[in-house]
Amino acid sequence: MGGLHPAKEYISDALNVGKNVVTANKDLMATFGSKLIALATKNKCDLMYDASVAGGIPILRTLSTSYASDKISEIQGIINGTTNYILSRLIQLTMSLEKTLPTTLSF
């Protein structure tokens, strides 16, 4: 389910009763991610959202399991397909941002 609503309410309801949730909703996690993660932690359940970042590469699980004893303070890079597409259009086709953004909708 895409969008912010009613996705946020459905996921919040599930987490409030201790249900584990898996989502690929980028909008939702970008907007309400910290609140939903806190809700999952409070109710001792899992909120899995690997598919919503890094083009679906299981980067979050890899970082949390393989580097559990390390303190990661920062990760940098373009790990989002949409952003990568926009930057490629800007650089390769020397398009302006105003012209590139509308083409992103069809991407």
N, C-alpha and C positions, 0 to 999 in steps of 0.2 A: 504494500500500500504506500503510495507516494503522498507528498504534501505534508502539511503540518497537522491538520485537523481533518478527520477525527483520529488520525494515527497516534498523536500524543496521548489522547485520552484512553484509547484502547491499550496502548503499551503501559501507561501509568496504572490502569486498572489491573492488568495482569501482574505487574511487579508488586503492587500493593497486596496481592494475595499470595505472593511467593512463587509465582510462575516464572520460569526461565523464558527469555525472549531473544529471538534472533531477528535483526532488521538490516536491510540494505538501503534504508532511507537516508540519503545524504543530507537533505534539507532538515529533517527532524534532528539528526545528530548534531549538525552544525548549530542549530538554534537552541535545542533543549538537551543536548548530550550530557552536560555536567549535572543537570537536575535529574535526568533519568538514571545516570550512573549512581548518583547518591541514593536514589530511591531503591535501586537494585541492591546496593550495599546494605542499606538499612533493613531490607527485607530478606537478606541472606539468599539472594538468587542471582542468576547470571543475566547480563545484558550483553549479547554478542553482536558486534557491528563491524566485523572485519570487511564484509562485502561493501560497506559504505565508504571505505577509504582505499586509496592506492589501487584503484581499478580492480578491486576484489582480491588482490594478493593478500594472503594471510599474514600481513606484516605485524598487526597488533598482537596476535597470539604468539608469533615467533619471538617478538621482543619481550613479552611478559613471561614466556617459559624459558627461552634460551639465555636470556640475559637477566633473569630474576635476581641474581645476586649483585648485579652491576647497577650503578646509579646513572641512568640516562637523563641528562639535563636538557638535551635539545636534539631535534632531528630537523634537518633542512633538506629541501629538494622539492621538485615538482612531482608529486605522487598522486596526481589527480588527472584523469583522462581529459576532462573538459578544459581545465587550465592549460594542459599541455597542447591541446588542439588550438586554443586561442593564441597562445604564444607562438606556435608554429606558423599560424596564419599571419600574425603580425610581422614576424621575421622573414619568412620565406616569400610571402606575397607582398610584403611592405604595405599591408592594409592598415588603415586607422582602426582604433578600437571601436569607434562608432560604426564602422562598416563590418567589422568582424563579429561583434556580439550578435546581431540578428542571424548570421549564418550558423551560430552555435545552436540555435533552437532546432535546426534541422539535422544536427550532428548526431 
